[in-house]
Each structure stands twice: as C-alpha cells, then as structure tokens.
Amino acid sequence: MSANRPAAVVVLAAGEGTRMKSTTPKVLHAICGRSLVGHVVAASRELDPEHLVVVVGHAREQVREHLAEVDPAVRTAVQHEQNGTGHAVRTALEELRGSGAALDGTVVVVCGDTPLLTGETLKNLSDTHGADGNAVTVLTAEVPDSTGYGRIVRDEVSGAVTAIVEHKDATEAQRAIREINSGVFAFDARLLVDALGKVRTDNSQGEEYLTDVLGILREAGHRVGAAVAADHREILGINNRVQLAEARRLLNARLLERAMLAGVTVVDPATTWVDVTVSFEQDATVLPGTQLLGATHVGAGAEVGPQSRLTDTRVGADASVSFTVADGAEVGPGASVGPYAYLRPGTVLSAKAKAGTFVEMKNSQIGEGTKVPHLSYVGDATIGEYTNIGAASVFVNYDGEAKHHTTVGSHCKTGSDNMFVAPVTIGDGAYTAAGSVITKDVPPGSLAVARGQQRNIEGWVARKRPGSAAAQAASSARQESGQGSDRKSEGER
C-alpha cells in the first residue's frame, strides 16, 4: 500500500449539464471510448484510494447503472438537490460515514467532467499535499489566457495560497496572474469534515461552495498549498459539444503520441482516431482515415487502413486490413482483408487467410491459407485449410426462422456463383461447379454439379426485338460469319 494512498476520492458528477443540450447526462457523453466520468474514475483509480465515491444527482439511476458497468467497486452518493460543491462533498462523506468508513488521511475531490485529467497529475497533487503538510492543496494550472477563471494568489515568501479570487472580483494586478484554480483539491479528511460544517449559504446562489473551505481553514491557521499541473489542458472541463470535440481531439492526440513513441507508425494523426482501450505492438502501421475502437489490438508489423473502422477486433502480426469495417472479429497473422470488406462478430480468419473485395463474413471460422477473394457472403460457416471459395458465392444460412451452419472442408475448390444452402457439408478436397446451388452434402473428392442444362434459342432477338441495336448487331455478326440474317433455327424448320 502506498504511503500516500488517499482515504477517499470524491468525484462530483451530480449536475445536469444543460449547455450540452442533450437527453444524455453530461458526464455520460463519451470521448475515445469512455464516458467523461469514466475517464475521471479511471484516473482516480491510479491513486488506489481506500474509497472511491461518485456523487450523483441528475439522472442518477442512469449514471449509477453506467458506473456499475465500468467500475463495479465504485460507491455512489445521491445529492437529491444540487446545493453546491460543498454540499456535494458533504453528501459523499456522510455516505462513507454511514457505511462505517473511518476517514483519516487525504480526501481528493475531482470533477466528473474533466476527462483529460491524468492519474499522474492526481498522484502529484496527493504527494505534494502530504509532503508540504497542507490542510488543503489546490490543483492549479498556468494558462495562456486566464480570463474568466479564479486566480491563485500566493504568499510571495512561502508560496502558500492566500486566496482564490474570481475574475469579476480581481484587481488589475490579480487579473494579470495566469495561475488558475482547477476545482480539484486534496484535503486533510478530519479538517475537511469540520470545515464543511461551517460553510455558509449567504451568497448569490444560496449554495455551499467547496472553495469556502479554503478560507475557513486558512483563517484557522492552517496552510493552503498548491500543486501545478504539468499541462494546463488537463484541467479543461466540458460544458458543451464544442468543448467535448476539443477534448476528444486533445485526448486522441495524446493516445497517438504514446503509440508512436512506442514504435507504431501513424501516417496521418489528423485523420486517425483511437480509443483509450486500443493496444498496439511494435512496427504496426496505421494508414489515414482509420478508426480503432473498443478493445482492438494491432499486432507487430500489421498494417491497418486506409479508411477502415475496427471495433473490438484483433489483427495478427503482419496482417493487412484495408478499406474495411470489422466488429468483434479476429484476423490471424499474415491474413489479408479488403478492400471493402465487412467482418461481423464471430469472424475468425486464421493465419494467411483472405477475405477480399466486397466480402462479408459473420460468425465463421476460416482456415489457414483459405481465400474468399471477392463478392461473397459467408455466414455461420466453418471452412478448412487452403480452400478457395469462388466469386459471388453465398452461404445461405437463414431459412426465415433459424440460422443453420455450413461446413466446407480443406483443399476444396468451389465455383463462382455458388449457393450453399445450409445445413450442408462439403467434404475435404471436393469441387463444386460454377453456378451450382448446393443443397446436399458433397462427399470428399467429389465434383458437385447442381444447375440446369443450357439451351440456346437461335433467332430469338430478331423475332422478339426486331429493329433493336441488339438485333442489328446480331444480323451483322451473322452476315460476317456467312450464316445469313434469315437463317432459321432447327426448331423453326
């Protein structure tokens, strides 16, 4: 256990976020594969707190349900009326005390709408708080433009925080200060509990402000300190869709930078989007216009893109995936997918297999070296090794009520324009003729032919489409071949 392990982290996530103009609670809007509050919870977990409490209010059941999915160990405290940040923290502490938790140590308070905040920054805040012996430590940031933010006023000698002055109340000298308040704090737990009981509501909003605790503790002779975030963008809060998009861009750039420094080639970061849960191996390459989402993994030497979207998909070493949409699929080492392929959940391509141009696959196992090169649908199927599926083939898996399975063996050669009407099995080494509708099992090593005999009706165009371009072309062809345009077929004589 870390010596600086906090007693608790409190995440404030009770607000409605009306400026988002959405039926979705603000903290549940997502960027890079996680909700806003999900990012904050993940960063908070890096502190390894004894207790992690999220204060919920607006749409609390929806937020609670989401939290139970992303981190089942999270506790929630309900702020029935949004009476300010101080009231929210008091609600969280009362929830903990009601469950018998003894709060002794550090309590870190973070905002649920700051998805760029990192665990590293929170650790620095907690470490600074303990090392400096502060009653409260403010996470601050130095910004290029501090307009509209609360300024951090420090004692010139000790560096202690003497005041947080809101922009409207600041003097000209104070407005020149670029260090601002982030709204993230580390408190001494016992002092916090006592000070919250002294917070008043005689302000314009009639609310309990958490920042009032700083003044109460300072007046009681306790030290208020600060820890400066290394990157001011980490403290950005999200209040509308414009800020949501900006945070997504910043987080995406951070994720891609991390990948590139680890040995991944990202040809065009500006058009490449990844989730926080995506992973790479060294020498993977991502081409422009690519989205990698969910638990997608790209293996060593693999190339993904351009213009591809992979969700919860594993791409093996040295595989190639281009112009492809894949969801819940597995692409084996050295396999090839695309261009313009669609891999649906349950698709597994073994090593060196191919799903080619305009191929759709779903819930199918494709053996090593097997190729489905073009214009085909493979659904609910198992195909063996080194088999070739002819162009324009369809695995007819649905009878209108239930799905059925097709099995194709190893080293088979199936003709173009085949229909495999499931359930059906094609034995190892078997062939099927082009244009066949396969409704019965084909024994190993056999050739299956399932099509009608061809019949040519000569002179049909001249009789049925007289004077048409086709009729004129046919007449010319007959004259050139010496057959004559008035030759009758055997059936007409």
Salt bridges, closest charged atoms under 4 A:
ASP48 OD2 - ARG5 NE 3.58
GLU61 OE2 - ARG64 NH1 3.29
ASP71 OD2 - ARG45 NE 2.67
GLU94 OE2 - ARG90 NH1 3.43
GLU95 OE2 - ARG75 NH2 3.51
ASP104 OD2 - ARG190 NH2 3.57
ASP113 OD2 - LYS26 NZ 2.83
ASP169 OD2 - LYS168 NZ 3.26
GLU179 OE2 - ARG154 NH2 2.76
ASP194 OD2 - LYS198 NZ 3.20
ASP202 OD2 - ARG200 NE 3.20
GLU208 OE2 - ARG90 NH2 2.60
ASP231 OD2 - ARG233 NH2 3.00
GLU246 OE2 - ARG249 NH2 2.65
GLU281 OE2 - HIS297 NE2 2.81
GLU360 OE2 - ARG344 NH1 2.82
ASP380 OD2 - LYS362 NZ 2.59
ASP399 OD2 - HIS404 NE2 2.87
GLU490 OE2 - ARG493 NH1 3.30
GLU492 OE2 - ARG463 NH1 3.40
